[in-house]
Amino acid sequence: MLRGFTLLLAGVLLAGCVHAQVEPASEASMTARDKKLLANAPYAKASIPQAFQRAIVKYHRKEAPGTVVVDSDARYLYYVLPDGQAIRYGVIVGEDAQSWTGVAKVGRKEEWPGWTPTAGEKQRLGPLPNHVEGGPANPMGARGIYLYSSGKDTLYRIHGTNQPEWIGHAISSGCIRMTNEDVIDLYNRVKVGAIVVVLGPKSGEPRVAAADFGHN
């Protein structure tokens, strides 16, 4: 009991050391098409808990600026900035059986990508169309950031979502999902060729709140 209380207290103290400056969602990075499609999105506007809203935070790991780091345990994605800082975004991550860890590179990027469900997704999720064109109803959302290893597509992506209410949860087929506003922001920052690190279990920051590396 005492050990459990000590761990809980340590987690609270660590959480208190994070000084985050929330970056308000901005339309400055959006295209005219983005604004038009998102104005008529076929999903309810979600109220994202403050713990998962985009923020600038202190960053203590050693990755170089421009690197993307995904902490699946905590449901956070970090875009590393200079001077010991990062932009932290709340994300949806893969279910345990669908999760992936490792190092990849951004092989390509696409605005409003289409979605082609894999055979595994069709088997797991039930009847799905062979292809869905890009748009706000598409599970890929507003942007796709495609991850490659050894020059080959891993089939894992960082992308938007048509289910923003699930930010902070582990429900995807493996991919890392972000709100469409956040993925547009990240897309405009991250470069093709950038390193993407997906941390294994219990190797990231302590999780301080309830929160695809895969195919959707």
N, C-alpha and C positions, 0 to 999 in steps of 0.2 A: 504494500500500500504506500509506504513512504517513498520507495523508489519511483512508483508511478506518479506520485505528487511532485517529486523532484523533476522528473522529465517534463511534466506539464508546465511547471513553473519556468523551466529553462526555455520551453517553446514560447511561452508568453513573453519572456524577456527578450528573446531573439526577435520576435515579431515587433516588439516595441522599438527595436533599434533600426527598423527600416523607415527611412524618411522619404516618403514618396510625394512627388509633385505631380498631381494628376494633369495630364495633357487633355484638354477638352477636344472632343471630336471636331474636326474642321472640314469644311467643304472645299477648302483651298486646293486640296490634292485631288479632288474629284473632277472627272470630265463631265461634259454636258450629258453624255449618255448615262454615266453613273447617277447623276442627279435625277434624271428622268425615270430610270428603272427603279431606283430605290424609293422614289416618291410614291410608287405604286406597288410596293413589295407585297406579295400575297401572304404575309405573316404579320402577326401582331408585333408592335415595337416592344422589345424586351427591356425590362429594368435590370441592368447588369449590376450585381452587388459591387460596392465600392472596391472591395479587395481585388476584383478582377477587371476594374477599369484601367485603361491605358495610363501609365505613370512613368515618370523618370525616377529611378532608384539607384542607390549605391550598389556597385557590383564588385564582388571580391574575387571572382575567378580570374584566370589568366588569359582567356581567349582574346585575340586581337580585335580591335574595333572593326565593325562590319560583319562579324561572325553572328550567326543565329544559334542560340542555345535553347533547347526545349527541356524543361523540367516536368516530366509527365506526372510525377508524384504530386507536385504542387499545383499542376494545371496552369503553368506559366510558360510563356515564350519570351526570351530576352533578345533584343537587338543590341549588341555591345557598342557602346560609345567610347570616345576617349576619356581619359582622366577618371577612371574608376566609376563610370556610370553606365547605365543601360536603360533602354526603354523596355518596360515590362508590360506584356499583354496577357490578359486572361484567355484561355483557350479551352476547347473540347479536345480530349485525347482518346486514344483507342481503348476499347475494353481489354481486360487482361489478356485474353486469348488472341487478341488482334494487335497487341502492342509491338513496337519495334524499337530497338536501340542501336546506336552506331553513329558513324560519321559519313556524311555525304556532301555533295556540292550542289548548288543551284545550277541545274543544267539548262533550264529555260523558264520563261515566265509568260503568262497569257492573261489577257483581260477577258472577263466573262466567258470562261472556258466551257466547252461542252463536257458531258459526262457519259462515259461508256462503262456501264457496270460490268464487273468481272464475273466469270462463271461462279466463283466462290461467293460473291455477294448475292447472286441470283439464288443460289442454293440456301444461303443463310437467311436472306431477307424476304424470300418469296418472289412472286412474279414481278419482274421489272422490265421496262422497255430496253431495247438494245442500245439506244442512244437518246440522250436528252440535250437539246440545244441550250446554249448559254442563256442565262436570264435569271431574274430574282427567284424564280421557283426552282431553279436547279440546285441540287445539294452542293455543287462546287462553289456557288456564290460568285462574288464580283471578280475575284482574282485567283489564279492558280500559280503556285511556285513549285516547280517540278524538281524532284531530287534525284540526282544521278550518282552512281558509284562506278569507278573504272570506265567512265564514258558511256555507261548504260543506264537507261531509265530504271529506277528501283520500283516504280509503280506507287511510291509513296509521295504524298504532296502536303504542302501547307496551303490551305485555301479558305475561302469564305464559307458561309453557311446560310441555309434558309430556316435554321432552328436556333436563333441566338439565345433563346431562353435556356439552353443547355450549356452555356459557357460555364466552365468550372467543373464539368462532369466528365466521366469516362464512358462514352456511349458510341464512339465512332467505329468504323471498320478498320481503324488504324491510323488514318490521316489526322493531321493536326488542323482543326477547324478554328477560325476566328470570326468575330463579327465582320460583316462586309466593310464597315467603316475602318476597322483596325487592319484588315488584310490589304485594303487600298493604301493605308499609311505605310505598312511594312513593304509592300510591293514597290512603292516609290523610293524606298531607302536601300533595299537590298540589291546587290549587283549579281549578275550572272557570274558564276564561278565562286561565289562566296561559300565559305564552309558552314555547314549545318551540323550541330552536335545534338544528338538526342540521348539524354542521360539515362542510365539504367536505374532500376529501383533503388531507392534510398541513397542515391549519389548526388542529389541536388540539395536545394535549400529546404529547411523545415517548412512543412505546410502550415500556413497560418490561418486558413479559412476553408470552409467547405468549397470545395471547388464546385488527317487521317493518315498517325503514320500508317496509312493504308489506302484504301481505294475509294473512299467517298468522304 
